[in-house]
Amino acid sequence: MKMIGKVREAHGLKGDLYVLIFSGDISWAKRLKKFSLQLKGSDESQEFTVERVKPFKKGIIVKAAEVADRTAAEALEHFEFSIEEDLLTSKPGETIYLSEIKNFKLKDPEQNILGEIVDFSSNGAQDLLVVDIKGKKVEVPFVDAFIKKIDFKHQSVVMDLPEGLLDIENA
């Protein structure tokens, strides 16, 4: 299971939960059959079965079979929300999930390894790859204009970055 959000609050009287999804992407929600909740910092989680789910604000409203009413839903507020990682795996032709390229090598068009993708960030306008280059973390814009190829077989992302971008970042 992968943590992707948190229960913001109870919604309505029937035990629905408003779940804030950190990425804002809920393209997987229609396929959601179960999820787990856990308190932040806890090793214990509880699994729930989905009765219904729908988009709402910056996340989803989800009704779990195990949550009978508003009181039970309120007891779950602020719990971390996790889903099966299979839901976050793209199919050929679909937009990828960033987590799919974590630990991939970042290469230039000549196949020189520039570094390893270790994390992700955002500047509000675009996603950023956090790349470890010789022990230093550098943020690289993950935009179509720079992406040449994503090679799942060889676990690499080939990007044609503007000259000096990595020099500016390393300065």
C-alpha positions as CSV (number, residue, x, y, z in Angstrom):
1,M,0.0,0.0,0.0
2,K,1.1,3.5,-0.8
3,M,0.1,6.6,1.3
4,I,-1.3,9.2,-1.0
5,G,-3.5,11.4,1.2
6,K,-5.3,11.8,4.5
7,V,-8.8,11.8,5.8
8,R,-9.7,15.4,6.1
9,E,-13.1,15.0,7.8
10,A,-16.3,13.1,8.1
11,H,-18.8,14.0,5.3
12,G,-22.5,13.8,5.8
13,L,-24.3,11.5,8.3
14,K,-23.8,8.1,6.7
15,G,-20.1,7.6,7.5
16,D,-18.6,9.0,4.3
17,L,-15.0,10.3,4.5
18,Y,-13.6,13.3,2.7
19,V,-10.0,12.3,1.7
20,L,-7.6,15.0,0.6
21,I,-5.4,13.5,-2.2
22,F,-1.9,15.2,-2.1
23,S,-1.3,15.0,-5.8
24,G,-4.8,16.0,-6.8
25,D,-4.8,13.1,-9.3
26,I,-7.8,10.8,-8.7
27,S,-7.7,9.0,-12.1
28,W,-7.5,5.7,-10.2
29,A,-10.5,6.3,-8.0
30,K,-13.0,4.4,-10.2
31,R,-11.0,1.2,-9.7
32,L,-10.6,1.6,-5.9
33,K,-11.9,-1.5,-4.1
34,K,-10.1,-1.2,-0.8
35,F,-7.9,1.2,1.1
36,S,-6.1,1.3,4.4
37,L,-5.9,4.0,7.1
38,Q,-3.3,4.5,9.8
39,L,-2.3,7.1,12.3
40,K,0.8,9.1,11.3
41,G,3.9,7.4,12.8
42,S,2.0,4.2,13.6
43,D,3.0,0.8,12.1
44,E,-0.6,-0.5,12.5
45,S,-3.1,0.0,9.7
46,Q,-6.7,-1.0,9.2
47,E,-8.1,-2.1,5.8
48,F,-11.5,-1.0,4.5
49,T,-13.8,-2.1,1.7
50,V,-15.1,0.6,-0.7
51,E,-18.9,0.8,-1.1
52,R,-18.8,4.0,-3.3
53,V,-16.4,6.7,-4.2
54,K,-16.7,10.1,-6.0
55,P,-14.6,13.1,-6.8
56,F,-14.9,16.0,-4.3
57,K,-12.9,19.3,-4.0
58,K,-9.2,18.3,-3.9
59,G,-9.8,14.6,-3.3
60,I,-12.6,12.1,-3.0
61,I,-15.6,11.2,-0.9
62,V,-15.4,7.5,0.0
63,K,-17.8,5.3,1.9
64,A,-16.4,2.2,3.5
65,A,-18.5,-0.8,4.5
66,E,-16.9,-0.8,7.9
67,V,-17.8,2.8,8.7
68,A,-21.4,2.8,9.8
69,D,-22.1,6.5,10.7
70,R,-20.7,10.0,11.1
71,T,-19.4,9.2,14.6
72,A,-17.3,6.4,13.3
73,A,-16.1,8.6,10.4
74,E,-15.1,11.4,12.8
75,A,-12.9,8.9,14.7
76,L,-10.9,8.4,11.5
77,E,-10.2,12.1,10.8
78,H,-6.5,12.9,10.1
79,F,-5.6,9.3,9.4
80,E,-3.2,8.6,6.5
81,F,-4.9,7.2,3.5
82,S,-3.2,4.4,1.5
83,I,-4.1,2.5,-1.7
84,E,-2.7,-0.5,-3.5
85,E,0.3,0.5,-5.6
86,D,-1.2,-1.3,-8.6
87,L,-3.7,1.6,-8.9
88,L,-0.7,3.9,-9.5
89,T,0.8,2.0,-12.4
90,S,0.1,3.4,-15.8
91,K,-0.8,1.4,-18.8
92,P,0.9,1.9,-22.2
93,G,-0.2,5.1,-23.7
94,E,-1.4,6.6,-20.4
95,T,0.4,9.4,-18.5
96,I,2.8,7.9,-16.1
97,Y,2.8,8.3,-12.3
98,L,6.0,9.9,-11.1
99,S,6.5,7.1,-8.5
100,E,7.0,4.7,-11.5
101,I,10.3,6.4,-12.4
102,K,11.8,6.7,-8.9
103,N,15.4,5.4,-8.9
104,F,15.6,5.6,-12.7
105,K,18.8,7.0,-14.2
106,L,18.6,10.4,-15.8
107,K,20.5,10.5,-19.0
108,D,21.3,13.0,-21.7
109,P,20.5,12.3,-25.4
110,E,24.0,10.8,-25.8
111,Q,23.1,8.3,-23.1
112,N,25.5,9.7,-20.5
113,I,24.2,9.2,-17.0
114,L,23.6,12.5,-15.3
115,G,22.3,11.2,-12.0
116,E,19.6,9.2,-10.3
117,I,16.0,10.3,-9.7
118,V,15.5,10.0,-6.0
119,D,12.4,12.1,-5.3
120,F,9.9,14.6,-6.7
121,S,8.8,18.1,-6.0
122,S,6.8,20.9,-7.6
123,N,7.1,24.6,-8.2
124,G,3.4,25.0,-8.7
125,A,3.6,25.2,-12.5
126,Q,5.3,21.9,-13.1
127,D,6.6,18.7,-11.6
128,L,10.2,18.6,-10.7
129,L,12.5,15.5,-10.6
130,V,14.9,15.6,-7.6
131,V,18.1,14.1,-9.1
132,D,21.1,13.0,-7.1
133,I,24.1,14.2,-9.1
134,K,27.4,13.2,-7.4
135,G,25.8,13.5,-3.9
136,K,24.1,16.8,-4.5
137,K,20.3,17.0,-5.0
138,V,19.2,19.0,-8.0
139,E,15.7,19.8,-9.2
140,V,15.0,19.3,-12.9
141,P,11.7,20.4,-14.6
142,F,9.9,17.4,-15.8
143,V,8.3,18.9,-18.9
144,D,7.4,17.4,-22.3
145,A,9.8,19.9,-24.0
146,F,12.8,18.2,-22.3
147,I,11.7,14.6,-22.2
148,K,13.0,12.5,-25.1
149,K,12.3,9.0,-23.8
150,I,11.2,7.1,-20.8
151,D,12.7,3.6,-20.9
152,F,11.1,1.2,-18.4
153,K,13.2,-1.7,-19.6
154,H,16.5,0.0,-18.8
155,Q,15.1,2.2,-16.0
156,S,16.2,5.5,-17.5
157,V,14.7,8.8,-18.5
158,V,16.4,10.6,-21.4
159,M,16.1,14.3,-21.3
160,D,17.5,17.1,-23.5
161,L,18.1,19.8,-20.9
162,P,18.9,23.4,-21.8
163,E,22.6,24.1,-21.7
164,G,23.7,25.4,-18.3
165,L,20.6,24.2,-16.4
166,L,22.5,21.8,-14.3
167,D,25.3,24.3,-13.9
168,I,22.8,26.9,-12.6
169,E,21.3,24.4,-10.2
170,N,24.7,23.3,-8.9
171,A,25.9,26.9,-8.4
